[in-house]
Amino acid sequence: MLKKQEEVVNLTIANGSQFGSVSFQPMAGLVIGCVIYTNDATNPGFVTAKITNQNGEIVSAPADIRNYRSREAGYKEGCKPLYFETGKKMYDFEVNSDQPFESDFKCQLVLIYENDLTQQC
């Protein structure tokens, strides 16, 4: 049986804007971490990201987006640690900046799930 190891959520913030969010419903499972990849769009300000559930509870607190980078370690060890069961809930992924982006900002939130492969890492 095929079990997904990750789920990808895309977000784009238009040139001149400071905020973007997307709601998503991930597959059921235990999320053990995440990473965010960006296109490195120019922004002279401070860029943060956060994840909340449908009730507004913080899953991953607002932090500098660089805190979500891949640590280039093993698959499991290279991500920002998280630990939550997704259930059938909706979640929000938000990116904010204190300055407008100078070009379109694109990013991908990658949720990493616990499964047989990650248990062996």
C-alpha positions as CSV (number, residue, x, y, z in Angstrom):
1,M,0.0,0.0,0.0
2,L,1.4,3.4,-1.0
3,K,1.6,5.9,1.9
4,K,2.4,9.5,1.1
5,Q,5.4,10.9,2.9
6,E,4.6,14.5,2.3
7,E,2.0,17.0,1.3
8,V,2.7,20.2,-0.6
9,V,0.8,23.5,-0.1
10,N,1.5,26.3,-2.6
11,L,1.2,30.0,-1.8
12,T,1.9,33.1,-4.0
13,I,2.0,36.7,-2.8
14,A,1.7,39.3,-5.6
15,N,4.4,41.9,-6.1
16,G,3.6,44.9,-3.9
17,S,1.7,42.9,-1.3
18,Q,2.7,42.0,2.2
19,F,0.4,39.1,3.1
20,G,-0.8,35.8,1.7
21,S,-2.7,32.9,3.1
22,V,-4.1,29.6,1.9
23,S,-6.5,27.2,3.6
24,F,-6.0,23.5,3.1
25,Q,-7.2,20.1,4.3
26,P,-4.3,17.7,4.5
27,M,-4.7,13.9,4.4
28,A,-5.2,12.2,7.7
29,G,-2.0,11.3,9.5
30,L,0.7,12.4,11.9
31,V,2.7,15.3,10.8
32,I,6.2,15.2,12.3
33,G,7.7,18.2,10.5
34,C,7.7,20.7,7.7
35,V,9.9,22.8,5.4
36,I,9.2,25.9,3.3
37,Y,10.9,26.4,0.0
38,T,10.8,29.9,-1.6
39,N,11.7,31.6,-4.9
40,D,13.8,34.1,-2.8
41,A,11.7,37.1,-4.1
42,T,13.2,40.4,-3.1
43,N,11.8,41.8,0.2
44,P,13.7,44.3,2.3
45,G,11.6,43.5,5.3
46,F,11.1,40.8,7.8
47,V,9.1,37.8,6.5
48,T,7.3,35.4,8.8
49,A,5.2,32.2,8.4
50,K,2.8,30.4,10.6
51,I,0.3,27.5,10.5
52,T,-3.0,27.5,12.4
53,N,-5.9,25.0,12.6
54,Q,-9.5,25.7,11.9
55,N,-10.1,26.9,15.4
56,G,-7.3,29.5,15.2
57,E,-5.0,27.4,17.4
58,I,-1.3,27.7,16.5
59,V,0.3,24.6,15.1
60,S,3.5,26.4,14.2
61,A,4.0,29.9,15.8
62,P,4.8,32.9,13.6
63,A,8.6,32.8,13.0
64,D,11.1,34.1,10.5
65,I,10.6,32.1,7.3
66,R,14.2,31.0,7.4
67,N,13.4,29.0,10.5
68,Y,11.4,26.7,8.1
69,R,14.3,26.1,5.8
70,S,15.6,22.6,5.1
71,R,18.6,21.8,7.3
72,E,20.1,19.6,4.6
73,A,20.3,16.7,7.1
74,G,18.5,13.4,6.7
75,Y,14.9,13.6,5.5
76,K,13.4,13.5,9.0
77,E,16.1,15.4,10.7
78,G,16.3,18.2,8.1
79,C,12.8,19.6,8.7
80,K,11.3,22.0,11.3
81,P,9.9,19.6,14.0
82,L,6.1,19.5,14.4
83,Y,3.9,16.9,16.0
84,F,0.2,16.9,15.2
85,E,-2.6,14.6,14.0
86,T,-4.3,16.3,11.0
87,G,-7.7,14.6,11.4
88,K,-10.2,16.0,9.0
89,K,-9.5,19.6,10.0
90,M,-8.8,22.6,7.9
91,Y,-5.6,24.5,8.3
92,D,-4.3,27.9,7.3
93,F,-0.8,28.7,6.1
94,E,0.1,32.4,6.3
95,V,3.1,34.4,5.2
96,N,3.5,38.0,6.3
97,S,6.1,40.7,5.8
98,D,6.5,44.2,7.3
99,Q,7.5,45.5,3.8
100,P,5.9,44.9,0.4
101,F,7.5,42.2,-1.9
102,E,9.3,43.7,-4.8
103,S,8.4,40.7,-7.1
104,D,5.9,37.8,-6.9
105,F,6.8,35.7,-3.9
106,K,6.2,32.0,-4.3
107,C,6.6,29.3,-1.7
108,Q,5.8,25.7,-0.9
109,L,5.0,24.4,2.5
110,V,5.9,20.7,2.6
111,L,4.4,18.7,5.5
112,I,6.3,15.6,6.4
113,Y,4.3,12.6,7.7
114,E,5.3,9.8,10.0
115,N,5.3,6.4,8.3
116,D,7.3,3.2,8.0
117,L,10.1,5.0,6.1
118,T,10.5,7.9,8.5
119,Q,10.5,5.5,11.5
120,Q,13.6,3.8,10.1
121,C,15.5,7.1,9.5
